[in-house]
C-alpha cells in the first residue's frame, strides 16, 4: 500500500479545533491543501516523509481561519474614497478637513473631486445635512461624502450640477433625492439609486487600479486572521474581476492570486428587467480555485437612522412604514425566482417588519437552496419576538454585525436610538437571544461600514461596548456572547451560513485554512484581543501573511 505523507505538519501547538468530538489537539497534518490528521506528535510520525515540512509552533495557538460573513471589498473601493471621517463628530473638524482636501485637489489631484467616507450621522446633529453647509469649504470643486453605513450621501452644489440633479425623481425603490419646500435638492441623497447618479459623474479607477486596490484589501484581511469572506454586493462584472484575480499566480506559489477564499453574491435590485435577470441566473455555477458564486443579495429596507428601515410600527418621526420595493409583491416574486433557480438568498433586513416579511418570502419559496445552504438575513438590528422564534424554527441564518453598535450613544441621542425610542432600542442586535433560541448565527464586519479587523468584531460580540475602553457604555449587557460563541460566529457558523461544510473546523477532510495566534483568543480578555498578535494566516495549507502588529 502506498504511504501517504503530509506536505506540512504543525507540532507543539495548542489547537482549538471547533470540533466537539475532538476539541483540542497538539498537532495538525496537511496534504494538498486539506487536513489529513489532527492529534499529537506521536500521531504524526508515520505521516512525516522525506519532503514533509514540520514546523514547531512552540506553544502558539491554532484555530480555524476566520470568515467575515458580510463584507463589501469591491463595492467598498468605490465608496471608501478620499478622507476617512471615522471618529469625527464635530462639524468644525469635518469642515476643516474638507477645506484642506479642497486645497489638495485644486491642482487636479483625485480628478479634482473632494471625496470622503465613514461620516457619522452625529455630525449633522448640529449642522444641517445640506449642500449649502459644505459648499464654502469645498467650492469650486465637486464634493461627495458617504455616511458610514453606505446608505446616505451628501453632495455639494457643484456635484449636483454636474450630475444633472435639479429636483426629486421617482425610483423603483425607496431611494430619494431630498428636496426643500421649493422642490430644490438639498444635497442629501438616500440609498443607491439616488447617490449613484452622482457617482457616475465622479472619476473612476482604471481596471488595473481596481485590481490593485482589491488585492490590497483582501490581502490585508489576513493580518487579523481572516481566511475567507462573503461579498454582499456585486454583479457579473464582480465575478469577472474575481476570476481575473484568482487566475493570477500568487507570490506565495499558490495556484490562486486570491489571498483569501471568497463567496460572492450578485445584487438584484427593484426594477431589473427580464434580460438582466436571466443574465444573473446564468452566473449561478461560476467559480474558481478560491471563489464561487451561487448567492444573490436582495434589499428589503434601508437603515433605521434615516427612517428607511421598515418597521412594524412607525419610528418617532412617523417614518419606517414603507417597503424598499415600490411593489412589495415583486420582492416575493424575485425571492421565488432565485430560489427556484437554486441560488442561496441573502436579504438586507434591518427593521423588524423587513425581517418578518423576508421570513414570509423565504417560507413561501423554501428556506434552503439546492446546495443545502439556508437562506440568510443580513443585519437584523431590530428583531421582534415572533420572528426570533421563526428564525430558529426554520433554520434561517441571522448574519449579524455587533460592532455596528459603535455608533450608539449612552443617552440614546444617536440617530438610530432616537428614531426607535428607548423601548425598541433595547431590542437591538439580539445575538444572545438568537443563539439561545437555536437560530443559526454568523458574524461579520460589513466593511467599509465597520473595521475589517476581526479582532475588533470578536471583542464587540463579547463586550457590546468599545473595546479597550472599560468606561464605555455597555449596550444590552445580557446579550453578550461567550468567547467560544464569538469564535464560532467567525468560524464554523460562518462557514455553515454559506453552505460550506469543509471550512471553519480543524478536522480530517477539512480545508487547511488556519490562523496561528500568539495566545488563545478564548483566554485573552476581550479588551486585549485588539493587541493579540496573529503570527501566521494559512489558506489551502500555504502561509499568506506573516505576523501582524500587536
Buried (B, 14 or more C-beta within 10 A) or exposed (E): EEEEBBBBBBBBBBBBBBBEEBEEBBBBBBBEBBBBBBBEBEBBEEBBEEEBEBBEBEEBBBBBBBBBBBBBBBBBBBBBBBBBBBEBBEBEEBBEBBBEBBEBBEEEEBEBBBBBBBBBBBBBBEBBBBBEBBBEBBBEBBBBBBBBBBBBBBBBBBBBBBBEBEEBBEBBBBBBBBBEEEEEBBBBBBBBBBBBBBBEBBEEBEEEEBBEBBBEBBBBBBBBBBBBBBBBBBBBEBBEBBBBBBEEEBEBEBBBBBBBBBBBBBBBBBBBEEEBBEEBBEBBEBBBBBBBBBBBBBBBBBBBBBBBBBBBEEBEEEBBBBBBBBEBEBBBEBBBBBBEBEBBBBBBBBBBBBBBBBBBBBBEBBBBBBBEBBBBBBBBBBBBEEBBEBBBBBEBBBBBBBBBBBBBBEEBEBBBBBBBEEEBBBBBBBBBBBBEBEBBBBBBBBBBBBBBBBBBBBBBBBBBBBBBEEEBBBBBEEBBBEBEBBBBBBBBBBBBBBBBEEBBBBBBEBBBBBBBBBBBBBEBEBBBBBBBBBBBBBBBBBBBBEEBEE
